[in-house]
Structures are given as structure tokens and as C-alpha cells.
């Protein structure tokens, strides 16, 4: 019978902690966003490590169904930011999205290389070393959530979520 000491011995480092992470957002080369990269890393309150689904192909054969592995499917990636009084992150996201498709005249950069960029989320150990990292390749902001304003809200800092579309991701220990 396994003991608690056996269990603790299997849980390396005491387990990964969900509050130990770093998100790095690098602005695209073709749009001037004014994003303070270090500031956005500190003010990213929440994110997630990416999930993935391996699609399947159903092949009917003589009354039975055979399943064959299909292509991978990726969900969007979200990051939640705290808003400070200079609105740097929010304004940078608005500029990024406006560079893709201008609110006033429906124009924007043409080349995807000008508006897409690589984003990184890292799972950190308690001492700040990186345990696992994911690079989201060719990402851009898909949605910028609203910020609720209310007289009734006290003792709170504004927050907003950005949903990102990316082409694929790479994971440390798998791709690099």
C-alpha cells in the first residue's frame, strides 16, 4: 500500500502552481502599438496553457465505423490584463487591431507578417525558473473585451480580456 511519503516523492517540486506564470506579448513589426512589453507581462493577471484536440475521421466500413486520426485543432488563447491609469496595454491592443482594420476607413496592413507576432506563456517555478513554455506562432488579437463601468464597483481594478488567434503553437520539450 502506498504511503503519503510515496505520493509526495512522486510530486516533483511540490507541484506546478497556477499562479506562477509569465506572458510575453511582442508587438507586430508592421504596426506601431506603443506596447510596454515588461508592463504587459506584469499586468497579465490570468491566462492558460493551451489545450489541443486531435481531430478524427470517421470511415464507414461494412456496417462498422473505423476512426482514423485527423488534423489537430487549436482553440483561441486568452489573456486577462489589469488596466492601469495610462491604459498602455488597452491602447496598444486597440492600435494593433486598428492597424489590421481601421475603424474609420476600413483599411489596414496587407501582409500578415506586418500584423502577426509570436506570443509566449511560461509556467514558472517558485524561484522564477521556467518549467515549461509555449510559443504561439503568428498570433494577433481577435477580440478585445469590454470594461464594465459602474458606480457600484468599489475596491477593484479594471480588467479586460484579449482573445488571440494563432496559427499553431510550439511547446518546450516537444518542439524545442
C-alpha positions as CSV (number, residue, x, y, z in Angstrom):
1,X,0.0,0.0,0.0
2,X,1.3,3.4,-1.0
3,X,2.1,5.9,1.8
4,X,1.8,9.7,1.8
5,X,5.6,9.8,1.6
6,X,5.4,7.8,-1.6
7,X,2.9,10.2,-3.0
8,X,5.0,13.3,-2.0
9,X,8.1,11.7,-3.6
10,X,6.2,11.5,-6.9
11,X,5.1,15.1,-6.9
12,X,8.3,16.7,-8.0
13,X,8.9,20.2,-6.6
14,X,5.7,20.2,-4.7
15,X,3.7,20.5,-7.9
16,X,3.4,23.3,-10.5
17,X,1.5,26.3,-9.3
18,X,-1.1,28.0,-11.5
19,X,-0.2,31.5,-10.1
20,X,3.4,31.2,-11.2
21,X,3.4,32.2,-14.9
22,X,4.7,34.9,-17.3
23,X,3.1,36.1,-20.5
24,X,5.2,37.9,-23.1
25,X,3.5,39.8,-25.9
26,X,5.7,41.0,-28.6
27,X,4.1,43.7,-30.9
28,X,4.0,43.1,-34.6
29,X,6.6,44.7,-36.8
30,X,4.2,46.5,-39.2
31,X,2.0,48.3,-36.6
32,X,3.2,50.8,-34.1
33,X,1.4,49.9,-30.9
34,X,3.4,51.5,-28.2
35,X,3.1,48.4,-26.0
36,X,5.4,48.3,-23.0
37,X,6.3,44.6,-23.1
38,X,7.6,44.4,-19.5
39,X,4.5,46.2,-18.2
40,X,2.2,43.8,-20.1
41,X,3.9,40.8,-18.6
42,X,3.4,42.1,-15.0
43,X,-0.2,43.2,-15.6
44,X,-1.3,39.9,-17.2
45,X,-3.5,38.6,-14.4
46,X,-4.6,35.4,-16.0
47,X,-4.0,33.1,-19.0
48,X,-3.9,29.4,-19.7
49,X,-1.7,26.8,-21.1
50,X,-3.1,25.8,-24.5
51,X,-5.3,22.8,-25.0
52,X,-5.4,20.8,-28.2
53,X,-7.7,18.3,-29.9
54,X,-6.6,15.7,-32.4
55,X,-9.4,15.5,-34.9
56,X,-10.8,12.3,-36.2
57,X,-12.0,11.0,-39.5
58,X,-14.9,8.6,-39.4
59,X,-14.6,5.9,-42.1
60,X,-17.7,3.6,-42.6
61,X,-16.7,0.1,-43.5
62,X,-19.3,-2.8,-43.9
63,X,-21.6,-1.6,-41.2
64,X,-18.8,-0.5,-38.8
65,X,-17.1,2.8,-38.2
66,X,-13.4,3.0,-38.2
67,X,-11.7,6.0,-36.8
68,X,-8.5,7.5,-38.2
69,X,-6.6,10.3,-36.6
70,X,-7.2,13.6,-38.3
71,X,-5.6,17.1,-38.1
72,X,-5.0,19.0,-34.9
73,X,-7.4,21.7,-33.9
74,X,-6.4,24.7,-31.8
75,X,-8.7,26.8,-29.7
76,X,-8.1,30.5,-29.3
77,X,-5.9,31.7,-26.5
78,X,-7.0,34.3,-23.9
79,X,-5.1,36.6,-21.6
80,X,-6.7,38.8,-18.9
81,X,-5.0,42.1,-18.1
82,X,-5.3,44.6,-15.2
83,X,-5.8,48.1,-16.5
84,X,-3.6,50.9,-15.1
85,X,-4.3,54.6,-15.4
86,X,-2.2,55.1,-18.5
87,X,-4.2,52.5,-20.4
88,X,-0.9,51.3,-22.1
89,X,-1.9,47.7,-22.8
90,X,-5.5,48.5,-23.8
91,X,-4.4,51.3,-26.1
92,X,-1.7,49.1,-27.7
93,X,-4.3,46.3,-28.4
94,X,-6.7,48.9,-29.9
95,X,-3.8,50.2,-32.1
96,X,-2.9,46.7,-33.1
97,X,-6.5,45.9,-34.1
98,X,-6.9,49.3,-35.8
99,X,-3.7,48.6,-37.8
100,X,-5.3,45.4,-39.1
101,X,-8.6,47.0,-39.9
102,X,-9.1,50.8,-39.3
103,X,-12.3,51.7,-37.5
104,X,-12.8,54.8,-39.7
105,X,-11.9,53.8,-43.2
106,X,-11.7,50.0,-43.3
107,X,-8.1,49.9,-44.4
108,X,-5.1,48.1,-42.8
109,X,-1.8,46.5,-43.3
110,X,-1.8,43.9,-46.1
111,X,0.9,41.4,-45.2
112,X,0.1,39.0,-42.4
113,X,3.8,39.4,-41.3
114,X,3.0,43.0,-40.5
115,X,0.2,42.3,-38.0
116,X,1.1,38.8,-36.7
117,X,3.6,38.2,-33.9
118,X,4.8,35.4,-31.6
119,X,3.5,35.3,-28.1
120,X,4.8,33.3,-25.2
121,X,3.4,31.9,-22.0
122,X,5.7,30.3,-19.5
123,X,4.9,28.1,-16.4
124,X,7.4,29.2,-13.7
125,X,8.8,27.5,-10.7
126,X,8.6,29.3,-7.3
127,X,12.2,30.6,-7.9
128,X,11.3,32.1,-11.3
129,X,12.9,29.5,-13.5
130,X,10.9,28.3,-16.5
131,X,9.4,24.9,-16.2
132,X,7.5,24.8,-19.5
133,X,7.0,27.3,-22.2
134,X,4.6,27.6,-25.2
135,X,5.2,29.9,-28.2
136,X,2.1,30.9,-30.1
137,X,3.2,31.5,-33.7
138,X,1.8,34.2,-35.9
139,X,-0.8,35.5,-33.4
140,X,-3.0,38.6,-33.5
141,X,-5.7,39.9,-31.2
142,X,-9.1,38.6,-32.3
143,X,-11.3,40.2,-29.6
144,X,-10.8,42.9,-27.1
145,X,-13.4,42.6,-24.3
146,X,-15.3,45.5,-22.9
147,X,-14.5,47.0,-19.5
148,X,-17.5,47.2,-17.1
149,X,-18.0,50.7,-15.5
150,X,-20.3,51.1,-12.6
151,X,-20.8,53.4,-9.6
152,X,-21.4,50.3,-7.5
153,X,-17.9,48.8,-8.1
154,X,-15.5,49.8,-5.4
155,X,-12.2,48.4,-4.3
156,X,-11.4,46.9,-7.7
157,X,-9.0,47.4,-10.6
158,X,-10.4,47.3,-14.1
159,X,-9.7,44.2,-16.1
160,X,-10.2,43.2,-19.7
161,X,-9.6,40.1,-21.7
162,X,-7.9,39.7,-25.1
163,X,-8.6,36.7,-27.2
164,X,-5.9,35.7,-29.6
165,X,-5.9,33.7,-32.9
166,X,-2.7,31.9,-33.7
167,X,-1.6,29.6,-36.5
168,X,0.0,26.9,-34.2
169,X,2.0,26.7,-31.0
170,X,5.3,25.1,-30.1
171,X,5.9,23.6,-26.6
172,X,9.2,23.2,-24.9
173,X,10.2,19.6,-24.5
174,X,8.3,18.8,-27.7
175,X,9.3,21.3,-30.4
176,X,12.3,22.9,-28.8
